[in-house]
Amino acid sequence: MELALYPGVRAGRGLPPEAAVRAWATVAWLMSVDGRAYVEDLDGGADQPQLRQVVKLRLLELLSELDTRLTGAEPAGEAHQLALALEYGLHEVCHASGQELAQLFALEQEFGGEEADDAGVRELWDALCEAFPGQIPDPLVASGQSEVLRALRNWSKLCVAAGTDAAFLEPFLKDA
């Protein structure tokens, strides 16, 4: 299944500079910290089908949150992300209907069918990282902490250039 990645930005739709810096830095952080951890768990859980089920659902919920943030809105509560993704699809991270997401994440199989292949989920994740407008630090590799700190400094500079307060980065620093 071929999906258009970051279609809104590629079509020229965007947020005002202040909101865009906040949204894209937050999305990069969530992809770096949460997304990369989920994908590592997915890769490492080859012999644990229940773990893979949970991780795929969490990754889909994360994609829904990223999608919402890229619109400039605050995401709904964590408990609602999966339902929103399946009902409304994704529009900013990738263009996919809820049905396409259910197929890609093999949700029919997850709830009682045969064992599902995770290759499509991994391909989507890799494509999203590759198409991301900027570098997503990888805290899971040896040089990752310096990449994370460099990214935080760069995002802080972007905030200054866009005329927005960089205080939203503070929780990221505490997690780094």
C-alpha positions as CSV (number, residue, x, y, z in Angstrom):
1,M,0.0,0.0,0.0
2,E,1.6,3.3,-1.1
3,L,0.6,6.2,1.1
4,A,1.3,9.9,0.5
5,L,3.6,11.0,3.4
6,Y,3.2,14.5,5.0
7,P,0.7,15.5,2.3
8,G,-0.3,18.8,3.9
9,V,3.2,20.2,4.0
10,R,4.0,18.9,0.5
11,A,0.8,20.6,-0.8
12,G,1.9,23.9,0.7
13,R,-0.5,23.9,3.6
14,G,1.2,24.8,6.8
15,L,0.9,26.4,10.1
16,P,2.1,29.9,11.1
17,P,5.8,29.8,11.9
18,E,5.4,29.8,15.7
19,A,2.9,27.0,15.7
20,A,4.9,25.1,13.0
21,V,8.1,25.1,15.0
22,R,6.2,23.8,18.1
23,A,4.4,21.2,16.1
24,W,7.3,19.8,14.1
25,A,9.7,19.8,17.1
26,T,7.2,18.0,19.2
27,V,6.5,15.5,16.4
28,A,10.2,14.9,15.9
29,W,10.6,14.4,19.7
30,L,7.8,11.9,19.9
31,M,9.0,10.0,16.8
32,S,12.5,9.9,18.3
33,V,11.7,8.8,21.8
34,D,8.4,7.0,21.6
35,G,8.2,5.9,18.0
36,R,11.7,4.5,17.8
37,A,11.2,2.6,21.1
38,Y,7.9,1.1,19.7
39,V,9.7,0.0,16.5
40,E,12.5,-1.5,18.5
41,D,10.0,-3.4,20.6
42,L,8.2,-4.6,17.4
43,D,11.5,-5.8,15.9
44,G,12.6,-7.5,19.2
45,G,9.2,-9.1,19.8
46,A,9.3,-11.5,16.9
47,D,8.6,-14.4,19.2
48,Q,6.0,-12.6,21.2
49,P,2.8,-12.1,19.2
50,Q,0.9,-10.4,22.1
51,L,3.7,-7.9,22.6
52,R,3.7,-7.1,18.9
53,Q,-0.1,-6.6,18.9
54,V,0.2,-4.1,21.8
55,V,3.2,-2.3,20.2
56,K,1.4,-1.9,16.8
57,L,-1.6,-0.5,18.5
58,R,0.5,2.0,20.5
59,L,2.4,3.0,17.3
60,L,-0.9,3.6,15.5
61,E,-2.1,5.7,18.5
62,L,1.2,7.7,18.3
63,L,0.7,8.3,14.6
64,S,-2.8,9.7,15.4
65,E,-1.3,12.0,18.0
66,L,1.4,13.2,15.5
67,D,-1.3,13.8,12.9
68,T,-3.3,15.9,15.2
69,R,-0.3,17.9,16.3
70,L,0.7,18.7,12.7
71,T,-2.7,20.3,12.2
72,G,-1.9,22.7,15.1
73,A,-4.5,21.2,17.4
74,E,-4.0,19.6,20.8
75,P,-4.5,15.8,20.6
76,A,-7.4,14.1,22.3
77,G,-6.7,12.0,25.3
78,E,-4.6,8.9,24.9
79,A,-7.5,6.6,25.3
80,H,-9.2,8.1,22.2
81,Q,-6.3,8.1,19.7
82,L,-6.9,4.6,18.3
83,A,-10.6,5.2,17.8
84,L,-10.0,8.5,16.1
85,A,-7.4,7.0,13.8
86,L,-9.7,4.2,12.8
87,E,-12.8,6.5,12.4
88,Y,-11.2,9.4,10.6
89,G,-7.9,8.1,9.3
90,L,-4.7,10.2,9.1
91,H,-4.3,13.3,7.0
92,E,-1.0,15.1,7.9
93,V,1.4,12.3,8.7
94,C,0.2,10.3,5.8
95,H,-3.0,10.2,3.8
96,A,-4.8,7.0,4.9
97,S,-8.4,6.2,5.8
98,G,-9.3,4.2,8.9
99,Q,-9.9,1.2,6.8
100,E,-6.5,1.5,5.2
101,L,-4.9,1.8,8.6
102,A,-6.8,-1.2,9.9
103,Q,-5.5,-3.2,6.9
104,L,-1.9,-1.9,7.2
105,F,-1.7,-2.6,10.9
106,A,-3.5,-6.0,10.3
107,L,-6.1,-5.2,13.0
108,E,-8.5,-7.9,11.7
109,Q,-5.8,-10.5,12.3
110,E,-4.9,-9.0,15.7
111,F,-8.4,-9.6,17.1
112,G,-8.8,-13.3,16.4
113,G,-7.4,-14.0,13.0
114,E,-4.2,-15.5,11.8
115,E,-0.8,-14.1,12.8
116,A,-0.1,-10.8,11.0
117,D,3.0,-9.6,9.2
118,D,4.5,-6.5,10.6
119,A,6.5,-5.6,7.4
120,G,4.0,-3.0,6.2
121,V,4.1,-1.2,9.6
122,R,7.9,-1.2,9.6
123,E,8.0,0.1,6.0
124,L,5.6,2.9,6.8
125,W,7.7,3.9,9.9
126,D,10.9,3.9,7.9
127,A,9.3,5.9,5.1
128,L,8.0,8.5,7.6
129,C,11.5,8.9,9.1
130,E,13.1,9.2,5.7
131,A,10.6,11.7,4.4
132,F,10.6,13.8,7.7
133,P,11.7,17.4,7.0
134,G,14.7,17.3,9.2
135,Q,16.7,14.8,11.2
136,I,15.1,12.7,13.9
137,P,17.6,11.9,16.6
138,D,17.9,8.3,17.6
139,P,18.4,8.0,21.4
140,L,18.7,4.2,21.1
141,V,22.2,4.3,19.5
142,A,25.5,5.0,21.2
143,S,25.8,8.5,19.8
144,G,22.1,9.2,20.4
145,Q,22.3,11.4,23.5
146,S,24.5,13.9,21.7
147,E,22.1,13.8,18.7
148,V,19.2,14.5,21.1
149,L,21.0,17.4,22.7
150,R,22.0,18.9,19.3
151,A,18.4,18.6,18.1
152,L,17.1,20.4,21.2
153,R,19.6,23.2,20.7
154,N,18.5,23.5,17.0
155,W,14.9,23.5,17.9
156,S,15.6,26.2,20.5
157,K,17.2,28.3,17.8
158,L,14.3,27.7,15.5
159,C,12.0,29.0,18.3
160,V,14.0,32.2,18.6
161,A,14.0,32.7,14.8
162,A,10.2,32.1,14.6
163,G,9.5,34.4,17.6
164,T,8.1,31.8,19.9
165,D,8.9,30.8,23.4
166,A,11.0,27.6,23.7
167,A,9.6,26.7,27.1
168,F,7.6,23.8,25.5
169,L,11.0,22.1,25.0
170,E,11.7,22.0,28.8
171,P,9.9,18.7,29.4
172,F,12.0,17.2,26.5
173,L,15.2,18.3,28.3
174,K,14.1,16.6,31.5
175,D,13.5,13.4,29.5
176,A,16.8,13.6,27.7
